[in-house]
Amino acid sequence: MRDPSQIAGVIWVEDVGFLCEERYRDVDPPSAVTTKREHVDKDLLATGAVPDLAGASVASWLLARVARLAGKRFPYSYGQVVGSDGADYWLRFYCMSRVGSPIGVLSCFGSQAGVVLEVRHVPSSEPTVLLDAFVRALLRAPGEVSRCKVIVQCTEMTDPKVPIHIPRVYGWDGSRYLNEGAPEHAVDPSEYE
């Protein structure tokens, strides 16, 4: 078995490692159980550690922070447009122990409405340990972020005959956290992969 400490891009917090999924692979631990933590954005802001966002959502900071932590494993290219039925972007991390055994899969969902963390874990593991460790990784050096930009395109279907495409920009452009719409991307979702 490969030594987990030799795997590039693992975010280590004590004995837990988080490896960002470069592209979706639908991997799930056997007999996985789901634990969700909502309103993580409020918890992060309450620490006082998150930098001044100048009105941007915590989701923009989270994306830029994860871009820094994940390094070359960060799955988005600058300015990438992604479709989302939840008006959010999402990132997944494989969770492992120091000896390399899988513990779970952590998903981060970021949107204007907030940040949600969800972990699919083996029944014998304690999900709070994974969730708390990931938050500690984010807050370890909250000002260390990387330039990134993701445009999320949500399709509002209140009237199925008239879909409204709502694009939202998240990230950090090197000087400010992004907090705007992107009307130039309000086109039919079928045009995107």
C-alpha positions in Angstrom: 0.0 0.0 0.0 1.2 3.5 -0.8 2.3 5.7 2.1 -0.5 8.3 2.5 2.0 10.9 3.6 3.6 10.7 0.2 0.4 11.5 -1.7 0.6 15.0 -3.1 -2.2 17.4 -2.2 -3.5 15.8 0.9 -4.8 18.3 3.5 -3.7 16.8 6.8 -5.4 17.7 10.1 -3.9 15.6 12.9 -4.6 12.0 11.8 -7.2 12.8 9.1 -6.4 13.5 5.5 -8.6 15.1 2.9 -7.8 14.5 -0.8 -9.7 16.7 -3.2 -11.5 14.8 -6.0 -10.2 16.1 -9.3 -13.3 14.9 -11.2 -16.4 13.1 -10.0 -15.9 9.4 -9.6 -19.0 8.3 -7.6 -16.9 6.6 -4.9 -18.7 5.8 -1.7 -17.6 3.9 1.4 -19.3 0.5 2.0 -22.5 0.8 4.0 -22.0 4.5 4.1 -24.1 6.7 6.4 -24.7 10.4 5.6 -24.2 13.2 8.2 -24.9 16.8 7.2 -23.8 20.1 8.8 -25.8 23.1 7.6 -25.1 26.8 8.1 -21.3 26.2 8.2 -20.9 29.8 6.8 -22.4 31.2 10.1 -20.1 29.0 12.2 -17.1 30.2 10.1 -18.0 33.9 10.4 -18.6 33.5 14.2 -14.9 32.5 14.7 -13.9 36.0 13.5 -11.1 34.4 11.4 -12.7 34.8 8.0 -11.2 37.8 6.2 -13.3 40.8 5.3 -15.5 39.7 2.3 -16.8 43.1 1.4 -20.3 41.8 1.0 -19.4 38.6 -0.8 -20.7 35.3 0.5 -18.7 33.0 2.6 -19.0 30.6 -0.4 -16.6 32.8 -2.4 -14.0 32.7 0.4 -14.4 28.9 0.9 -13.9 28.3 -2.8 -10.7 30.4 -2.8 -9.5 28.8 0.4 -10.0 25.2 -0.9 -8.3 26.2 -4.2 -5.2 27.1 -2.1 -5.4 24.0 0.1 -6.1 21.5 -2.7 -3.4 22.9 -5.0 -3.2 21.2 -8.3 -6.0 18.9 -7.4 -8.5 21.8 -7.4 -11.1 20.6 -9.9 -12.2 23.9 -11.5 -10.5 26.0 -14.1 -10.7 29.8 -13.9 -14.0 31.0 -15.2 -15.5 27.6 -15.6 -19.3 27.5 -15.9 -21.1 24.6 -14.1 -24.7 23.7 -14.1 -26.4 23.3 -10.7 -30.0 22.5 -9.8 -29.2 23.7 -6.2 -27.6 27.1 -7.3 -24.4 25.9 -5.7 -20.9 24.6 -6.6 -19.6 21.5 -4.9 -16.3 19.9 -4.1 -15.7 16.3 -2.8 -12.8 15.0 -0.7 -11.7 11.5 0.0 -11.1 11.2 3.8 -8.4 8.8 5.0 -6.5 8.0 8.2 -2.8 8.3 8.5 -2.4 4.6 7.7 -4.3 5.1 4.5 -7.6 3.5 5.4 -10.7 5.2 3.9 -12.9 7.0 6.4 -15.4 8.7 4.2 -16.2 11.2 1.5 -16.7 14.8 2.4 -18.7 17.2 0.2 -18.7 21.0 0.4 -21.6 22.9 -1.1 -21.3 26.7 -1.5 -24.0 29.1 -2.5 -25.3 32.6 -1.8 -27.6 30.9 0.8 -24.6 29.5 2.7 -22.2 26.6 3.1 -23.1 23.0 3.8 -20.8 20.1 4.6 -21.9 16.6 4.1 -19.9 13.4 4.9 -20.6 9.9 3.8 -18.8 7.8 6.3 -18.3 4.2 7.4 -20.8 3.5 10.3 -18.0 2.8 12.7 -16.4 6.3 12.3 -17.4 9.5 14.1 -18.5 12.1 11.5 -18.0 15.0 13.8 -14.3 14.3 13.8 -14.2 14.6 10.0 -16.4 17.7 9.9 -14.5 19.5 12.7 -11.1 18.6 11.2 -12.1 20.0 7.8 -13.2 23.3 9.4 -9.9 23.5 11.3 -8.1 23.1 8.0 -10.0 26.0 6.5 -9.3 28.2 9.5 -5.6 27.3 9.9 -4.6 30.2 7.7 -7.8 31.9 6.5 -6.1 34.6 4.6 -4.1 32.2 2.4 -6.3 31.8 -0.7 -5.8 31.2 -4.4 -7.2 33.0 -7.4 -10.3 31.1 -8.7 -13.6 31.8 -10.4 -16.5 29.5 -10.9 -19.8 30.5 -12.5 -22.7 28.5 -11.3 -25.7 28.4 -13.6 -29.0 27.5 -11.9 -32.1 27.0 -14.0 -35.2 28.4 -12.3 -38.2 26.3 -13.4 -41.2 28.0 -11.7 -42.8 27.9 -15.1 -41.6 24.9 -17.1 -42.4 26.7 -20.4 -40.2 29.7 -19.5 -36.9 28.5 -17.8 -34.9 31.4 -16.3 -31.1 30.8 -16.2 -29.5 32.4 -13.2 -25.7 32.5 -13.3 -23.7 33.4 -10.1 -20.0 34.0 -9.7 -17.9 32.7 -6.8 -14.2 32.9 -6.0 -11.4 35.5 -5.6 -9.8 37.4 -8.5 -6.6 38.2 -6.7 -7.9 41.4 -5.0 -11.5 40.9 -4.1 -14.0 38.1 -3.4 -16.4 37.7 -6.2 -20.0 38.7 -5.6 -22.0 39.2 -8.8 -24.2 37.7 -11.4 -23.0 36.8 -14.9 -25.7 37.7 -17.4 -23.5 36.8 -20.3 -23.8 33.1 -19.1 -27.6 33.2 -18.9 -28.0 30.8 -21.8 -29.6 27.4 -22.2 -27.9 24.7 -20.0 -27.8 22.3 -22.9 -24.9 24.4 -24.3 -22.7 23.2 -21.4 -21.4 19.7 -20.7 
